[in-house]
């Protein structure tokens, strides 16, 4: 097995951003696959999620599981909801917007509390 060196905090946060983008692309591909009836988006689901999980596996060594997964899933949820609203024309309600605001507040709080693991 190859053991990669520990990432710096800056590298970990940048890679987490890429993992979030990959996760959002994978989730969007789910919608575009039309229940696995379209080949390209169906394949892309697995490609994007493989990238996201591989990056998260590297990031967890620096940021820890609690920060990595919470920020990844929270930010991914907010971005994916925005894609649903803007691209797929899903309905926007006040309850949805308040809920998304709470997720954003939680992600910001986790980001501010992150310290490198030793």
N, CA, C and O atoms as a MOPAC input file, in Angstrom:
PM7 MOZYME 1SCF
protein

 N      0.82600 1    -1.18100 1     0.00000 1
 C      0.00000 1     0.00000 1     0.00000 1
 C      0.87300 1     1.24900 1     0.00000 1
 O      1.95700 1     1.27500 1     0.58300 1
 N      0.38500 1     2.25200 1    -0.65000 1
 C      1.07500 1     3.54000 1    -0.68000 1
 C      0.53500 1     4.38600 1     0.46000 1
 O     -0.67700 1     4.55300 1     0.59700 1
 N      1.42900 1     4.91600 1     1.27400 1
 C      1.00300 1     5.81400 1     2.34800 1
 C      1.36100 1     7.23000 1     1.93100 1
 O      2.53400 1     7.58800 1     1.82200 1
 N      0.32700 1     8.02500 1     1.70200 1
 C      0.52800 1     9.40700 1     1.28400 1
 C      0.90800 1    10.26000 1     2.48400 1
 O      0.49500 1     9.96400 1     3.60600 1
 N      1.69100 1    11.31900 1     2.26600 1
 C      2.03500 1    12.20100 1     3.39000 1
 C      0.80300 1    12.94400 1     3.87900 1
 O     -0.16400 1    13.12800 1     3.14000 1
 N      0.85300 1    13.36700 1     5.13900 1
 C     -0.23800 1    14.13000 1     5.72400 1
 C     -0.38400 1    15.45300 1     4.97200 1
 O      0.60800 1    16.10700 1     4.65000 1
 N     -1.61300 1    15.83300 1     4.70100 1
 C     -1.88500 1    17.08300 1     3.99800 1
 C     -1.75300 1    18.26600 1     4.95100 1
 O     -1.94300 1    18.12300 1     6.15900 1
 N     -1.43000 1    19.42200 1     4.40600 1
 C     -1.50600 1    20.64400 1     5.20100 1
 C     -2.98900 1    21.00300 1     5.34100 1
 O     -3.82700 1    20.46500 1     4.61900 1
 N     -3.31200 1    21.90500 1     6.26300 1
 C     -4.70000 1    22.33200 1     6.42700 1
 C     -5.23000 1    22.94600 1     5.12700 1
 O     -6.35800 1    22.67400 1     4.71600 1
 N     -4.41400 1    23.76400 1     4.49600 1
 C     -4.82600 1    24.40500 1     3.25100 1
 C     -5.11700 1    23.36700 1     2.16200 1
 O     -6.13300 1    23.45200 1     1.47200 1
 N     -4.23200 1    22.40200 1     2.01400 1
 C     -4.43700 1    21.34200 1     1.02400 1
 C     -5.70500 1    20.55200 1     1.33400 1
 O     -6.47600 1    20.22800 1     0.43100 1
 N     -5.91600 1    20.24400 1     2.61000 1
 C     -7.08700 1    19.46600 1     3.00500 1
 C     -8.37500 1    20.20600 1     2.66300 1
 O     -9.31900 1    19.60000 1     2.15600 1
 N     -8.42600 1    21.50200 1     2.93300 1
 C     -9.63400 1    22.27100 1     2.63400 1
 C     -9.85900 1    22.38900 1     1.13600 1
 O    -11.00200 1    22.32300 1     0.68400 1
 N     -8.79400 1    22.56300 1     0.35100 1
 C     -8.94200 1    22.61800 1    -1.10800 1
 C     -9.44800 1    21.28100 1    -1.64800 1
 O    -10.33900 1    21.24300 1    -2.49700 1
 N     -8.87700 1    20.19600 1    -1.15400 1
 C     -9.32100 1    18.87700 1    -1.61000 1
 C    -10.75300 1    18.60000 1    -1.16100 1
 O    -11.51500 1    17.95000 1    -1.87700 1
 N    -11.11900 1    19.09100 1     0.01700 1
 C    -12.49900 1    18.92800 1     0.46700 1
 C    -13.43600 1    19.67100 1    -0.48700 1
 O    -14.51700 1    19.17500 1    -0.80400 1
 N    -13.03200 1    20.84000 1    -0.93900 1
 C    -13.82700 1    21.56100 1    -1.93500 1
 C    -14.01600 1    20.74300 1    -3.20300 1
 O    -15.11200 1    20.69700 1    -3.76100 1
 N    -12.94300 1    20.09700 1    -3.65900 1
 C    -13.03500 1    19.24100 1    -4.85100 1
 C    -13.93000 1    18.03300 1    -4.59400 1
 O    -14.69000 1    17.62100 1    -5.47100 1
 N    -13.83900 1    17.46500 1    -3.38900 1
 C    -14.69200 1    16.32500 1    -3.02900 1
 C    -16.15900 1    16.73600 1    -3.03100 1
 O    -17.02300 1    15.96700 1    -3.45200 1
 N    -16.43600 1    17.93900 1    -2.56500 1
 C    -17.81100 1    18.44700 1    -2.55300 1
 C    -18.31800 1    18.62500 1    -3.98100 1
 O    -19.45300 1    18.25900 1    -4.28600 1
 N    -17.49000 1    19.18200 1    -4.84900 1
 C    -17.87300 1    19.34800 1    -6.25500 1
 C    -18.15000 1    17.98000 1    -6.89500 1
 O    -19.12800 1    17.82200 1    -7.62600 1
 N    -17.29000 1    17.00000 1    -6.61800 1
 C    -17.47900 1    15.65800 1    -7.17900 1
 C    -18.77700 1    15.03000 1    -6.66400 1
 O    -19.51100 1    14.40100 1    -7.42500 1
 N    -19.05400 1    15.20400 1    -5.37000 1
 C    -20.28000 1    14.65000 1    -4.79400 1
 C    -21.50800 1    15.29800 1    -5.42200 1
 O    -22.47700 1    14.60600 1    -5.73400 1
 N    -21.48300 1    16.60900 1    -5.61100 1
 C    -22.61000 1    17.30900 1    -6.23300 1
 C    -22.79300 1    16.87100 1    -7.68400 1
 O    -23.92100 1    16.71900 1    -8.15300 1
 N    -21.69700 1    16.67100 1    -8.38400 1
 C    -21.77100 1    16.18700 1    -9.76700 1
 C    -22.35100 1    14.77300 1    -9.80500 1
 O    -23.14300 1    14.44900 1   -10.69000 1
 N    -21.96000 1    13.93700 1    -8.85100 1
 C    -22.49600 1    12.58000 1    -8.78400 1
 C    -23.98700 1    12.57500 1    -8.49100 1
 O    -24.74200 1    11.81800 1    -9.10100 1
 N    -24.41000 1    13.41600 1    -7.56000 1
 C    -25.82200 1    13.48600 1    -7.21200 1
 C    -26.64100 1    14.06300 1    -8.37100 1
 O    -27.74800 1    13.59700 1    -8.64200 1
 N    -26.10700 1    15.06000 1    -9.04200 1
 C    -26.78700 1    15.61300 1   -10.21300 1
 C    -26.88000 1    14.56500 1   -11.31500 1
 O    -27.88100 1    14.49000 1   -12.02900 1
 N    -25.83200 1    13.75900 1   -11.44800 1
 C    -25.85500 1    12.67400 1   -12.43800 1
 C    -26.95600 1    11.66600 1   -12.12400 1
 O    -27.53200 1    11.07300 1   -13.03700 1
 N    -27.25500 1    11.46700 1   -10.83100 1
 C    -28.36300 1    10.57100 1   -10.46300 1
 C    -29.66000 1    11.05800 1   -11.09200 1
 O    -30.41800 1    10.28600 1   -11.67900 1
 N    -29.89200 1    12.34800 1   -10.95500 1
 C    -31.12500 1    12.93800 1   -11.50800 1
 C    -31.12000 1    12.83200 1   -13.02400 1
 O    -32.14600 1    12.52600 1   -13.63200 1
 N    -29.97300 1    13.08100 1   -13.63600 1
 C    -29.87000 1    13.04100 1   -15.09900 1
 C    -29.92400 1    11.62100 1   -15.66300 1
 O    -30.22900 1    11.43700 1   -16.84200 1
 N    -29.63200 1    10.61900 1   -14.83500 1
 C    -29.61500 1     9.23600 1   -15.32000 1
 C    -31.01500 1     8.69700 1   -15.59800 1
 O    -31.17500 1     7.68000 1   -16.27300 1
 N    -32.02700 1     9.38900 1   -15.07100 1
 C    -33.42500 1     8.98200 1   -15.27500 1
 C    -33.62200 1     7.51900 1   -14.87400 1
 O    -34.09600 1     6.69100 1   -15.65000 1
 N    -33.23100 1     7.23700 1   -13.61000 1
 C    -33.41200 1     5.87300 1   -13.08800 1
 C    -32.51100 1     4.85500 1   -13.76200 1
 O    -32.94000 1     3.73100 1   -14.02400 1
 N    -31.28900 1     5.22000 1   -14.04200 1
 C    -30.29100 1     4.37900 1   -14.71900 1
 C    -30.68900 1     4.03700 1   -16.15800 1
 O    -30.19300 1     3.05500 1   -16.70900 1
 N    -31.56600 1     4.81800 1   -16.77100 1
 C    -31.96000 1     4.52700 1   -18.15400 1
 C    -31.08400 1     5.25200 1   -19.17700 1
 O    -31.19200 1     4.99400 1   -20.37600 1
 N    -30.21500 1     6.16100 1   -18.71000 1
 C    -29.29000 1     6.86700 1   -19.60000 1
 C    -27.87200 1     6.48900 1   -19.19300 1
 O    -27.48200 1     6.67700 1   -18.04000 1
 N    -27.09900 1     5.95700 1   -20.13800 1
 C    -25.79800 1     5.36400 1   -19.83500 1
 C    -24.78400 1     6.34800 1   -19.26800 1
 O    -24.22000 1     6.10000 1   -18.20200 1
 N    -24.54200 1     7.45000 1   -19.95300 1
 C    -23.47200 1     8.36100 1   -19.53000 1
 C    -23.67300 1     8.89500 1   -18.11900 1
 O    -22.75700 1     8.78400 1   -17.30500 1
 N    -24.83000 1     9.47000 1   -17.79000 1
 C    -24.98300 1     9.93600 1   -16.41300 1
 C    -24.95800 1     8.79300 1   -15.39800 1
 O    -24.53100 1     8.98800 1   -14.26000 1
 N    -25.40800 1     7.61300 1   -15.79600 1
 C    -25.37900 1     6.46300 1   -14.88800 1
 C    -23.95100 1     6.07900 1   -14.53300 1
 O    -23.66100 1     5.77700 1   -13.37500 1
 N    -23.06400 1     6.08500 1   -15.50600 1
 C    -21.65200 1     5.78100 1   -15.26300 1
 C    -21.00700 1     6.89700 1   -14.44600 1
 O    -20.20900 1     6.63400 1   -13.54700 1
 N    -21.35700 1     8.14000 1   -14.76400 1
 C    -20.75400 1     9.28600 1   -14.07000 1
 C    -21.09800 1     9.31700 1   -12.57400 1
 O    -20.31800 1     9.83700 1   -11.77500 1
 N    -22.24500 1     8.77200 1   -12.19200 1
 C    -22.58300 1     8.68400 1   -10.76300 1
 C    -21.43200 1     8.00900 1   -10.02300 1
 O    -20.93900 1     8.52600 1    -9.02000 1
 N    -21.01100 1     6.86100 1   -10.52200 1
 C    -19.98500 1     6.06600 1    -9.85200 1
 C    -18.60400 1     6.70200 1    -9.95500 1
 O    -17.81300 1     6.62400 1    -9.01500 1
 N    -18.31300 1     7.32800 1   -11.08800 1
 C    -17.02000 1     8.00100 1   -11.25800 1
 C    -16.89600 1     9.15300 1   -10.27000 1
 O    -15.89800 1     9.25800 1    -9.55600 1
 N    -17.90700 1    10.01700 1   -10.22700 1
 C    -17.84600 1    11.18300 1    -9.33700 1
 C    -17.83600 1    10.78000 1    -7.86600 1
 O    -17.09900 1    11.36200 1    -7.07000 1
 N    -18.64300 1     9.79300 1    -7.50000 1
 C    -18.62600 1     9.35800 1    -6.10000 1
 C    -17.31300 1     8.67900 1    -5.73000 1
 O    -16.85600 1     8.81600 1    -4.59600 1
 N    -16.69600 1     7.95100 1    -6.65600 1
 C    -15.38800 1     7.34100 1    -6.37900 1
 C    -14.34800 1     8.42200 1    -6.10600 1
 O    -13.54100 1     8.29400 1    -5.18600 1
 N    -14.36900 1     9.48400 1    -6.90200 1
 C    -13.44200 1    10.60800 1    -6.69300 1
 C    -13.70200 1    11.24700 1    -5.33200 1
 O    -12.76600 1    11.50700 1    -4.57700 1
 N    -14.97600 1    11.50000 1    -5.01800 1
 C    -15.32900 1    12.14600 1    -3.74500 1
 C    -14.86500 1    11.30800 1    -2.56000 1
 O    -14.26700 1    11.84200 1    -1.62600 1
 N    -15.12700 1    10.01700 1    -2.58200 1
 C    -14.73400 1     9.16200 1    -1.46600 1
 C    -13.21900 1     8.99700 1    -1.37000 1
 O    -12.67600 1     8.92500 1    -0.26700 1
 N    -12.53400 1     8.93700 1    -2.50700 1
 C    -11.07200 1     8.84100 1    -2.47100 1
 C    -10.47500 1    10.10100 1    -1.84600 1
 O     -9.57500 1    10.01500 1    -1.01100 1
 N    -10.96900 1    11.25400 1    -2.24500 1
 C    -10.47100 1    12.50200 1    -1.66300 1
 C    -10.78300 1    12.57200 1    -0.17500 1
 O     -9.92800 1    12.95700 1     0.62300 1
 N    -12.00400 1    12.20300 1     0.20200 1
 C    -12.37100 1    12.23200 1     1.62200 1
 C    -11.47600 1    11.32200 1     2.45100 1
 O    -11.14200 1    11.65400 1     3.58900 1
 N    -11.09000 1    10.19400 1     1.90300 1
 C    -10.21100 1     9.26600 1     2.60700 1
 C     -8.86700 1     9.91500 1     2.91800 1
 O     -8.29400 1     9.67500 1     3.98100 1
 N     -8.36500 1    10.73000 1     2.00500 1
 C     -7.10400 1    11.44000 1     2.24300 1
 C     -7.30600 1    12.60000 1     3.22200 1
 O     -6.45500 1    12.84600 1     4.07600 1
 N     -8.41800 1    13.30300 1     3.10000 1
 C     -8.68300 1    14.49300 1     3.90700 1
 C     -8.88500 1    14.15700 1     5.38000 1
 O     -8.46100 1    14.91000 1     6.25700 1
 N     -9.52900 1    13.03500 1     5.65000 1
 C     -9.86900 1    12.64200 1     7.02700 1
 C     -8.62700 1    12.56000 1     7.91600 1
 O     -8.71000 1    12.79900 1     9.12100 1
 N     -7.50000 1    12.23000 1     7.33800 1
 C     -6.25700 1    12.14400 1     8.13600 1
 C     -5.85300 1    13.50200 1     8.68800 1
 O     -5.19900 1    13.57000 1     9.72900 1
 N     -6.22700 1    14.58100 1     8.01700 1
 C     -5.85000 1    15.93100 1     8.45100 1
 C     -6.97300 1    16.61200 1     9.23200 1
 O     -6.73200 1    17.17900 1    10.29800 1
 N     -8.19300 1    16.55900 1     8.70800 1
 C     -9.29200 1    17.28800 1     9.33100 1
 C    -10.08700 1    16.44400 1    10.32700 1
 O    -10.80400 1    16.99200 1    11.16400 1
 N     -9.97000 1    15.14400 1    10.24900 1
 C    -10.74800 1    14.26500 1    11.11100 1
 C    -12.08900 1    13.92600 1    10.47200 1
 O    -12.56400 1    14.61700 1     9.57000 1
 N    -12.67600 1    12.85900 1    10.95700 1
 C    -13.93500 1    12.36700 1    10.39800 1
 C    -15.08600 1    13.33600 1    10.62900 1
 O    -15.86200 1    13.60200 1     9.71100 1
 N    -15.20500 1    13.86400 1    11.83800 1
 C    -16.36900 1    14.70500 1    12.16000 1
 C    -16.42400 1    15.95600 1    11.29500 1
 O    -17.49100 1    16.31300 1    10.79500 1
 N    -15.30900 1    16.61500 1    11.11400 1
 C    -15.28000 1    17.83500 1    10.29800 1
 C    -15.44200 1    17.48700 1     8.82200 1
 O    -16.26200 1    18.08800 1     8.12700 1
 N    -14.67100 1    16.52900 1     8.34900 1
 C    -14.69500 1    16.17700 1     6.92500 1
 C    -16.08800 1    15.78700 1     6.47400 1
 O    -16.61000 1    16.34300 1     5.50800 1
 N    -16.69200 1    14.83600 1     7.16500 1
 C    -17.98500 1    14.33900 1     6.70300 1
 C    -19.08700 1    15.38000 1     6.87200 1
 O    -19.93900 1    15.52500 1     5.99600 1
 N    -19.07900 1    16.10100 1     7.98000 1
 C    -20.13000 1    17.09400 1     8.20500 1
 C    -20.06500 1    18.21900 1     7.17900 1
 O    -21.09600 1    18.62500 1     6.64200 1
 N    -18.87000 1    18.72700 1     6.90000 1
 C    -18.73900 1    19.80900 1     5.91300 1
 C    -19.05200 1    19.28200 1     4.51900 1
 O    -19.74200 1    19.94600 1     3.74600 1
 N    -18.55200 1    18.09300 1     4.19300 1
 C    -18.78900 1    17.49600 1     2.87200 1
 C    -20.28400 1    17.29900 1     2.62400 1
 O    -20.80600 1    17.69100 1     1.58000 1
 N    -20.96000 1    16.69500 1     3.58400 1
 C    -22.38400 1    16.42200 1     3.37500 1
 C    -23.21500 1    17.69600 1     3.47000 1
 O    -24.16900 1    17.86200 1     2.71100 1
 N    -22.87200 1    18.59700 1     4.38700 1
 C    -23.63400 1    19.83400 1     4.52700 1
 C    -23.50500 1    20.73800 1     3.31500 1
 O    -24.50300 1    21.20500 1     2.76700 1
 N    -22.27600 1    20.97900 1     2.90200 1
 C    -22.06200 1    21.83100 1     1.72800 1
 C    -22.64000 1    21.17500 1     0.47800 1
 O    -23.22700 1    21.84600 1    -0.37000 1
 N    -22.46800 1    19.85700 1     0.37300 1
 C    -23.04400 1    19.13600 1    -0.76700 1
 C    -24.55600 1    19.25200 1    -0.80500 1
 O    -25.14500 1    19.39600 1    -1.87600 1
 N    -25.18700 1    19.19100 1     0.36100 1
 C    -26.64400 1    19.33300 1     0.44500 1
 C    -27.08800 1    20.71200 1    -0.03600 1
 O    -28.03700 1    20.83100 1    -0.81100 1
 N    -26.40300 1    21.74000 1     0.42400 1
 C    -26.76500 1    23.11400 1     0.03700 1
 C    -26.57200 1    23.31800 1    -1.46500 1
 O    -27.45300 1    23.85800 1    -2.13300 1
 N    -25.44500 1    22.89800 1    -1.99200 1
 C    -25.17100 1    23.08800 1    -3.42000 1
 C    -26.12600 1    22.27000 1    -4.26800 1
 O    -26.62500 1    22.74900 1    -5.28600 1
 N    -26.38700 1    21.02700 1    -3.85000 1
 C    -27.30900 1    20.17600 1    -4.60100 1
 C    -28.71900 1    20.75000 1    -4.57500 1
 O    -29.42700 1    20.68900 1    -5.58000 1
 N    -29.13500 1    21.30300 1    -3.44800 1
 C    -30.45600 1    21.95100 1    -3.38100 1
 C    -30.50700 1    23.13400 1    -4.34600 1
 O    -31.50700 1    23.33200 1    -5.03600 1
 N    -29.43000 1    23.91900 1    -4.39400 1
 C    -29.38300 1    25.05700 1    -5.32000 1
 C    -29.47700 1    24.58200 1    -6.76900 1
 O    -30.15900 1    25.20400 1    -7.58300 1
 N    -28.79900 1    23.49200 1    -7.09100 1
 C    -28.88700 1    22.92600 1    -8.44900 1
 C    -30.32600 1    22.50700 1    -8.73900 1
 O    -30.84200 1    22.74600 1    -9.83100 1
 N    -30.96700 1    21.88100 1    -7.75600 1
 C    -32.36300 1    21.48100 1    -7.92900 1
 C    -33.26700 1    22.67400 1    -8.18100 1
 O    -34.13600 1    22.62900 1    -9.05100 1
 N    -33.06300 1    23.74300 1    -7.41900 1
 C    -33.89400 1    24.94200 1    -7.58000 1
 C    -33.64300 1    25.61900 1    -8.92700 1
 O    -34.58200 1    25.96500 1    -9.64400 1
 N    -32.36600 1    25.80300 1    -9.25900 1
 C    -32.01400 1    26.60300 1   -10.43100 1
 C    -32.08200 1    25.83600 1   -11.74200 1
 O    -32.59800 1    26.35000 1   -12.73500 1
 N    -31.56900 1    24.61400 1   -11.75600 1
 C    -31.47100 1    23.85900 1   -13.01000 1
 C    -32.71200 1    23.00600 1   -13.26400 1
 O    -33.22300 1    22.95700 1   -14.38300 1
 N    -33.19200 1    22.33100 1   -12.21300 1
 C    -34.32300 1    21.42500 1   -12.38100 1
 C    -35.66200 1    22.08400 1   -12.03500 1
 O    -36.70600 1    21.43600 1   -12.09100 1
 N    -35.62900 1    23.37600 1   -11.67700 1
 C    -36.83800 1    24.16700 1   -11.41200 1
 C    -37.70900 1    23.56100 1   -10.30600 1
 O    -38.93700 1    23.59700 1   -10.38500 1
 N    -37.06200 1    23.00400 1    -9.27500 1
 C    -37.80600 1    22.47900 1    -8.13600 1
 C    -38.31600 1    23.65000 1    -7.29900 1
 O    -37.68600 1    24.70800 1    -7.27600 1
 N    -39.44600 1    23.47800 1    -6.61300 1
 C    -40.02600 1    24.60100 1    -5.86000 1
 C    -39.15600 1    25.05400 1    -4.68900 1
 O    -38.56200 1    24.23600 1    -3.98600 1
 N    -39.09300 1    26.36400 1    -4.49400 1
 C    -38.36800 1    26.97400 1    -3.37600 1
 C    -39.41700 1    27.45800 1    -2.37200 1
 O    -40.34400 1    28.18500 1    -2.72700 1
 N    -39.25300 1    27.04400 1    -1.11600 1
 C    -40.18200 1    27.49500 1    -0.07600 1
 C    -39.38500 1    28.16200 1     1.04200 1
 O    -38.16700 1    28.00700 1     1.13800 1
 N    -40.09000 1    28.89500 1     1.87200 1
 C    -39.44000 1    29.56100 1     3.00800 1
 C    -38.81300 1    28.53500 1     3.95000 1
 O    -37.70500 1    28.74200 1     4.44600 1
 N    -39.50700 1    27.44500 1     4.19400 1
 C    -38.96800 1    26.41000 1     5.09200 1
 C    -37.67500 1    25.83100 1     4.51900 1
 O    -36.71500 1    25.61200 1     5.25800 1
 N    -37.64300 1    25.58400 1     3.22500 1
 C    -36.41400 1    25.08000 1     2.59500 1
 C    -35.27300 1    26.07200 1     2.75000 1
 O    -34.14600 1    25.68500 1     3.06000 1
 N    -35.56300 1    27.35700 1     2.53400 1
 C    -34.50500 1    28.36700 1     2.60600 1
 C    -33.98200 1    28.52800 1     4.03800 1
 O    -32.77500 1    28.66200 1     4.23600 1
 N    -34.86000 1    28.51900 1     5.02600 1
 C    -34.42200 1    28.60000 1     6.42000 1
 C    -33.58600 1    27.36700 1     6.77300 1
 O    -32.55600 1    27.48300 1     7.43800 1
 N    -34.01900 1    26.21300 1     6.33600 1
 C    -33.28400 1    24.97400 1     6.61000 1
 C    -31.89300 1    25.00300 1     5.98100 1
 O    -30.91500 1    24.58500 1     6.60100 1
 N    -31.81400 1    25.49100 1     4.76800 1
 C    -30.51600 1    25.61200 1     4.09700 1
 C    -29.63600 1    26.61100 1     4.84900 1
 O    -28.43400 1    26.38900 1     4.99400 1
 N    -30.22100 1    27.69800 1     5.32200 1
 C    -29.46700 1    28.66800 1     6.11800 1
 C    -28.88600 1    28.04300 1     7.37800 1
 O    -27.75600 1    28.34900 1     7.75800 1
 N    -29.64000 1    27.18000 1     8.01900 1
 C    -29.14200 1    26.48500 1     9.21500 1
 C    -27.98600 1    25.54000 1     8.87200 1
 O    -27.02800 1    25.41800 1     9.63500 1
 N    -28.08600 1    24.88000 1     7.72800 1
 C    -26.98900 1    24.00500 1     7.29000 1
 C    -25.73100 1    24.83100 1     7.04400 1
 O    -24.64100 1    24.44800 1     7.46800 1
 N    -25.88100 1    25.96500 1     6.35700 1
 C    -24.74200 1    26.84400 1     6.09100 1
 C    -24.11100 1    27.30800 1     7.40400 1
 O    -22.88700 1    27.31000 1     7.53500 1
 N    -24.93000 1    27.69500 1     8.36500 1
 C    -24.39700 1    28.12900 1     9.66600 1
 C    -23.61500 1    27.00200 1    10.33200 1
 O    -22.56000 1    27.24300 1    10.91900 1
 N    -24.11300 1    25.80100 1    10.24700 1
 C    -23.41400 1    24.65700 1    10.82400 1
 C    -22.08700 1    24.37800 1    10.13700 1
 O    -21.08900 1    24.09500 1    10.80000 1
 N    -22.07200 1    24.45600 1     8.81200 1
 C    -20.82800 1    24.21900 1     8.06700 1
 C    -19.79700 1    25.29100 1     8.39600 1
 O    -18.62100 1    24.97900 1     8.58200 1
 N    -20.22000 1    26.54700 1     8.46900 1
 C    -19.29400 1    27.63500 1     8.81400 1
 C    -18.74200 1    27.41200 1    10.22200 1
 O    -17.54500 1    27.57900 1    10.45300 1
 N    -19.60100 1    27.04100 1    11.15100 1
 C    -19.14100 1    26.77200 1    12.51700 1
 C    -18.13300 1    25.63900 1    12.58100 1
 O    -17.14000 1    25.73300 1    13.30300 1
 N    -18.37500 1    24.58200 1    11.84400 1
 C    -17.42400 1    23.46800 1    11.81500 1
 C    -16.09900 1    23.88600 1    11.19600 1
 O    -15.03300 1    23.50600 1    11.68100 1
 N    -16.16800 1    24.66800 1    10.12500 1
 C    -14.94600 1    25.15400 1     9.48000 1
 C    -14.12400 1    25.98700 1    10.46900 1
 O    -12.90400 1    25.84000 1    10.55000 1
 N    -14.79500 1    26.85500 1    11.21200 1
 C    -14.08600 1    27.71700 1    12.16000 1
 C    -13.50800 1    26.93000 1    13.33400 1
 O    -12.54000 1    27.36500 1    13.95800 1
 N    -14.09200 1    25.78600 1    13.63200 1
 C    -13.61200 1    25.01100 1    14.78500 1
 C    -12.53800 1    23.99500 1    14.41800 1
 O    -11.97900 1    23.34600 1    15.30100 1
 N    -12.24300 1    23.84800 1    13.13900 1
 C    -11.30000 1    22.81500 1    12.69300 1
 C     -9.87900 1    23.11800 1    13.13700 1
 O     -9.38600 1    24.23800 1    12.99800 1
 N     -9.23700 1    22.09600 1    13.67200 1
 C     -7.82600 1    22.16000 1    14.04400 1
 C     -7.13300 1    20.93800 1    13.45600 1
 O     -7.74500 1    19.87300 1    13.37800 1
 N     -5.87900 1    21.05800 1    13.04100 1
 C     -5.19800 1    19.90000 1    12.46400 1
 C     -5.03700 1    18.78900 1    13.49900 1
 O     -4.82600 1    19.05200 1    14.68200 1
 N     -5.13900 1    17.55400 1    13.03800 1
 C     -4.89200 1    16.40600 1    13.90400 1
 C     -3.39500 1    16.19100 1    14.01100 1
 O     -2.65000 1    16.52400 1    13.08900 1
 N     -2.95600 1    15.64400 1    15.11200 1
 C     -1.51200 1    15.38600 1    15.21900 1
 C     -1.15800 1    14.01600 1    14.78100 1
 O      0.01500 1    13.64200 1    14.81000 1

